[in-house]
């Protein structure tokens, strides 16, 4: 059965967001991100002791596109 949609106002849509209007079979949002972090950045836990001496994070990336995002696949 077709959907009847009244007035809509969308202020903003994020990069991994979905705007759904009407009938749909499957919605699969897709996003990708590249994260640079130094040594010990993602450690979690209680009583954690991390000792990093002279830590350097190399953020140089010569690629223009690492993983192309095409047709939401």
DSSP file (Angstrom, degrees, kcal/mol; ACC not computed):
  #  RESIDUE AA STRUCTURE BP1 BP2  ACC     N-H-->O    O-->H-N    N-H-->O    O-->H-N    TCO  KAPPA ALPHA  PHI   PSI    X-CA   Y-CA   Z-CA
    1    1 A X              0   0    0      0, 0.0    22,-0.0     0, 0.0     2,-0.0   0.000 360.0 360.0 360.0 130.6    0.0    0.0    0.0
    2    2 A X        -     0   0    0      1,-0.1     2,-0.3    20,-0.1    20,-0.1  -0.308 360.0-120.0 -66.7 148.4    1.5    3.4   -0.9
    3    3 A X        -     0   0    0     18,-0.1     2,-0.6    20,-0.0    -1,-0.1  -0.661  12.9-143.5 -88.5 144.1    2.4    5.8    1.8
    4    4 A X        -     0   0    0     -2,-0.3     2,-0.5    18,-0.1    18,-0.1  -0.947  21.4-168.1-107.5 117.9    0.8    9.2    2.1
    5    5 A X        -     0   0    0     -2,-0.6     3,-0.1     1,-0.1    16,-0.0  -0.907   3.4-164.4-113.3 130.4    3.3   11.7    3.3
    6    6 A X        -     0   0    0     -2,-0.5     2,-0.1     1,-0.3    -1,-0.1   0.121  52.2 -29.9 -88.3-151.9    2.5   15.2    4.5
    7    7 A X        -     0   0    0      2,-0.0     2,-0.3     1,-0.0    -1,-0.3  -0.377  63.3-170.0 -67.6 141.2    4.8   18.2    5.0
    8    8 A X        -     0   0    0     -3,-0.1     2,-0.4    -2,-0.1    -3,-0.0  -0.969  14.6-169.4-132.3 148.3    8.4   17.4    6.0
    9    9 A X        -     0   0    0     -2,-0.3     2,-0.6     0, 0.0    -2,-0.0  -0.947   3.4-173.5-138.1 118.5   11.3   19.5    7.2
   10   10 A X        -     0   0    0     -2,-0.4     3,-0.1     1,-0.2    -2,-0.0  -0.950   3.3-177.1-112.4 114.1   14.8   18.0    7.4
   11   11 A X        -     0   0    0     -2,-0.6     2,-0.3     1,-0.3    -1,-0.2   0.920  67.1 -13.5 -77.3 -45.2   17.3   20.3    9.0
   12   12 A X        -     0   0    0      2,-0.0     2,-0.4     0, 0.0    -1,-0.3  -0.993  51.8-153.9-157.0 154.1   20.4   18.1    8.6
   13   13 A X        -     0   0    0     -2,-0.3     6,-0.1    -3,-0.1    -3,-0.0  -0.996  22.2-135.0-132.2 125.6   21.4   14.6    7.8
   14   14 A X    >   -     0   0    0     -2,-0.4     3,-1.3     1,-0.1    -2,-0.0  -0.141  30.8 -99.4 -74.1 174.2   24.6   13.1    9.1
   15   15 A X  T 3  S+     0   0    0      1,-0.3    15,-0.2     3,-0.0    -1,-0.1   0.783 122.9  35.6 -69.1 -28.1   27.0   11.0    7.0
   16   16 A X  T 3  S+     0   0    0     13,-0.1    -1,-0.3    15,-0.1     2,-0.2   0.021  98.3 114.5-111.8  26.8   25.8    7.6    8.3
   17   17 A X    <   -     0   0    0     -3,-1.3     2,-0.4    13,-0.1    13,-0.2  -0.489  52.5-145.1 -97.0 165.8   22.1    8.7    8.6
   18   18 A X        -     0   0    0     -2,-0.2     2,-0.6    11,-0.1    -4,-0.1  -0.998   1.8-157.1-131.1 132.2   19.0    7.5    6.8
   19   19 A X        -     0   0    0     -2,-0.4     2,-0.6    -6,-0.1    -6,-0.0  -0.951  18.5-165.5-106.9 114.2   16.0    9.6    5.8
   20   20 A X        +     0   0    0     -2,-0.6     2,-0.4     7,-0.0     4,-0.1  -0.890  15.3 167.4-107.3 120.2   13.0    7.2    5.4
   21   21 A X        -     0   0    0     -2,-0.6     2,-0.2     2,-0.1   -18,-0.1  -0.968  55.4 -21.0-131.9 116.9    9.9    8.4    3.6
   22   22 A X  S    S-     0   0    0     -2,-0.4     2,-0.1   -18,-0.1   -20,-0.1  -0.495 106.7  -4.9  91.4-158.1    7.3    6.0    2.5
   23   23 A X        +     0   0    0     -2,-0.2     2,-0.3   -20,-0.1    -2,-0.1  -0.444  62.9 172.0 -78.5 146.3    7.5    2.2    1.9
   24   24 A X        -     0   0    0     -2,-0.1     3,-0.1     1,-0.1    -2,-0.0  -0.993  28.6-162.6-152.7 148.8   10.8    0.4    2.0
   25   25 A X  S    S+     0   0    0      1,-0.3     2,-0.4    -2,-0.3    -1,-0.1   0.840  80.9   4.0 -96.4 -46.7   12.1   -3.1    1.9
   26   26 A X        -     0   0    0      2,-0.0     2,-0.5     0, 0.0    -1,-0.3  -0.994  54.9-166.9-147.0 132.9   15.6   -2.8    3.4
   27   27 A X        +     0   0    0     -2,-0.4     2,-0.3    -3,-0.1    -9,-0.0  -0.988  13.6 169.2-119.9 124.6   17.6    0.1    4.8
   28   28 A X        -     0   0    0     -2,-0.5    -2,-0.0     2,-0.0     2,-0.0  -0.742  17.0-158.7-138.1  89.5   21.3   -0.4    5.3
   29   29 A X        -     0   0    0     -2,-0.3     2,-0.4   -13,-0.1   -13,-0.1  -0.349  12.3-165.9 -65.4 148.9   23.3    2.8    6.2
   30   30 A X        +     0   0    0    -15,-0.2     2,-0.3   -13,-0.2    42,-0.1  -1.000  14.5 161.1-140.6 134.6   27.0    2.6    5.4
   31   31 A X        -     0   0    0     -2,-0.4     2,-0.3   -15,-0.1   -15,-0.1  -0.969  16.6-158.0-147.0 162.7   29.9    4.7    6.5
   32   32 A X        -     0   0    0     -2,-0.3     2,-0.3    37,-0.0    37,-0.0  -0.985   9.6-177.8-142.3 151.7   33.7    4.5    6.7
   33   33 A X        -     0   0    0     -2,-0.3     2,-0.5     2,-0.0    -2,-0.0  -0.996  20.1-141.2-150.0 148.1   36.2    6.4    8.7
   34   34 A X        -     0   0    0     -2,-0.3     2,-0.5     2,-0.0    -2,-0.0  -0.965  22.7-165.6-113.0 126.8   40.0    6.5    9.1
   35   35 A X        -     0   0    0     -2,-0.5     2,-0.5     2,-0.0    -2,-0.0  -0.942   8.9-166.4-119.0 130.2   41.3    6.9   12.7
   36   36 A X        +     0   0    0     -2,-0.5     2,-0.3    21,-0.0    23,-0.1  -0.958  19.9 161.8-110.9 130.8   44.8    7.9   13.7
   37   37 A X        -     0   0    0     -2,-0.5     3,-0.1     5,-0.0     5,-0.1  -0.996  32.2-117.8-148.8 147.8   45.7    7.4   17.4
   38   38 A X    >   -     0   0    0     -2,-0.3     3,-1.7     1,-0.2     4,-0.3  -0.121  54.2 -61.2 -77.1 177.6   48.9    7.2   19.3
   39   39 A X  T 3  S+     0   0    0      1,-0.3    -1,-0.2     2,-0.1    13,-0.1  -0.375 123.7  12.8 -62.6 132.2   50.2    4.3   21.4
   40   40 A X  T >  S+     0   0    0     -3,-0.1     3,-0.8    -2,-0.1    -1,-0.3   0.572  87.5 126.3  80.4   9.9   47.8    3.4   24.3
   41   41 A X  T <  S+     0   0    0     -3,-1.7    -2,-0.1     1,-0.2    -3,-0.0   0.858  74.9  38.6 -71.4 -36.0   45.0    5.6   23.0
   42   42 A X  T 3  S+     0   0    0     -4,-0.3     2,-0.3    -5,-0.1    -1,-0.2   0.144  82.7 128.8-104.6  19.8   42.3    2.9   22.9
   43   43 A X    <   -     0   0    0     -3,-0.8     2,-0.3     2,-0.0     5,-0.1  -0.569  34.2-178.5 -74.1 135.5   43.2    1.1   26.2
   44   44 A X        +     0   0    0     -2,-0.3     2,-0.2     2,-0.1    -2,-0.1  -0.946  24.0  83.8-132.3 155.3   40.3    0.7   28.6
   45   45 A X  S    S-     0   0    0     -2,-0.3     3,-0.5     3,-0.1     2,-0.4  -0.741  70.4 -67.4 141.4 172.9   40.0   -0.9   32.0
   46   46 A X  S    S+     0   0    0     -2,-0.2    -2,-0.1     1,-0.2     0, 0.0  -0.782 110.7   9.3 -96.5 139.0   40.4   -0.2   35.7
   47   47 A X  S    S+     0   0    0     -2,-0.4     2,-0.3     1,-0.2    -1,-0.2   0.864  85.2 174.5  65.5  37.7   43.9    0.4   37.2
   48   48 A X        -     0   0    0     -3,-0.5     2,-0.5    -5,-0.1    -1,-0.2  -0.612  16.4-166.5 -82.4 132.4   45.5    0.6   33.8
   49   49 A X        +     0   0    0     -2,-0.3     2,-0.5     2,-0.0    -1,-0.0  -0.970  10.1 175.7-121.0 115.9   49.2    1.5   33.6
   50   50 A X        -     0   0    0     -2,-0.5     2,-0.6     2,-0.0    -2,-0.0  -0.981   9.0-173.1-123.1 126.5   50.5    2.5   30.2
   51   51 A X        +     0   0    0     -2,-0.5     2,-0.6     2,-0.0   -11,-0.1  -0.933   9.5 171.3-122.3 106.8   54.1    3.7   29.7
   52   52 A X        -     0   0    0     -2,-0.6     2,-0.5   -13,-0.1     3,-0.3  -0.958  11.2-167.3-118.1 114.7   54.8    5.0   26.2
   53   53 A X  S    S-     0   0    0     -2,-0.6    -2,-0.0     1,-0.2     0, 0.0  -0.891  71.1  -6.2-107.0 130.5   58.2    6.7   25.7
   54   54 A X  S    S-     0   0    0     -2,-0.5     2,-0.4     1,-0.2    -1,-0.2   0.925  83.5-179.8  55.1  52.1   58.8    8.6   22.5
   55   55 A X        -     0   0    0     -3,-0.3     2,-0.4   -16,-0.1    -1,-0.2  -0.691   6.0-175.8 -85.9 132.3   55.6    7.6   20.8
   56   56 A X        -     0   0    0     -2,-0.4     2,-0.6     2,-0.0     0, 0.0  -0.996  14.7-153.9-130.3 131.8   55.0    8.9   17.3
   57   57 A X        -     0   0    0     -2,-0.4     2,-0.7   -21,-0.1   -19,-0.1  -0.931  13.5-146.4-105.8 119.5   51.8    8.4   15.2
   58   58 A X        +     0   0    0     -2,-0.6    -2,-0.0     1,-0.1     0, 0.0  -0.762  21.6 174.1 -87.5 115.1   52.5    8.7   11.5
   59   59 A X        +     0   0    0     -2,-0.7     2,-0.3   -23,-0.1    -1,-0.1   0.242  34.5 126.0-104.7  11.7   49.5   10.2    9.8
   60   60 A X        +     0   0    0      2,-0.0     2,-0.4     1,-0.0    -2,-0.1  -0.565  32.0 175.6 -73.0 129.2   51.0   10.4    6.3
   61   61 A X        -     0   0    0     -2,-0.3    -2,-0.0     1,-0.1    -1,-0.0  -0.933  18.2-173.1-138.5 111.6   48.8    8.7    3.7
   62   62 A X        +     0   0    0     -2,-0.4     2,-0.2     2,-0.0    -1,-0.1   0.615  59.4  97.8 -82.1 -11.7   49.8    8.9    0.1
   63   63 A X        -     0   0    0      1,-0.1     3,-0.2     0, 0.0    -2,-0.1  -0.524  58.0-158.6 -76.2 141.9   46.5    7.3   -1.2
   64   64 A X  S    S+     0   0    0      1,-0.3     2,-0.4    -2,-0.2    -1,-0.1   0.865  86.6  19.7 -82.3 -40.3   43.7    9.5   -2.4
   65   65 A X        +     0   0    0      1,-0.1    -1,-0.3     3,-0.0     3,-0.2  -0.988  60.3 179.8-132.2 122.4   41.1    6.9   -1.8
   66   66 A X  S    S+     0   0    0     -2,-0.4     2,-0.4     1,-0.3    -1,-0.1   0.928  81.7   3.9 -85.4 -51.9   41.6    3.9    0.5
   67   67 A X  S    S-     0   0    0      2,-0.0    -1,-0.3   -35,-0.0     2,-0.1  -0.915  80.6-134.7-137.5 107.5   38.2    2.1    0.1
   68   68 A X        -     0   0    0     -2,-0.4     2,-0.8    -3,-0.2    -3,-0.0  -0.360   8.3-144.1 -66.6 139.4   35.7    3.6   -2.3
   69   69 A X        +     0   0    0     -2,-0.1     2,-0.4     4,-0.1    -1,-0.1  -0.888  32.3 167.6-104.6 102.6   32.2    3.9   -1.1
   70   70 A X    >   -     0   0    0     -2,-0.8     3,-1.3     1,-0.1    -2,-0.0  -0.970  59.4 -15.2-125.6 128.2   30.0    3.1   -4.2
   71   71 A X  T 3  S-     0   0    0     -2,-0.4    -1,-0.1     1,-0.3    -2,-0.0   0.790 111.5 -73.1  54.0  35.5   26.3    2.4   -4.3
   72   72 A X  T 3         0   0    0      1,-0.1    -1,-0.3   -42,-0.1    -3,-0.1   0.827 360.0 360.0  55.4  37.3   26.0    1.8   -0.6
   73   73 A X    <         0   0    0     -3,-1.3    -2,-0.1   -43,-0.0    -1,-0.1   0.398 360.0 360.0-120.2 360.0   27.7   -1.6   -0.9
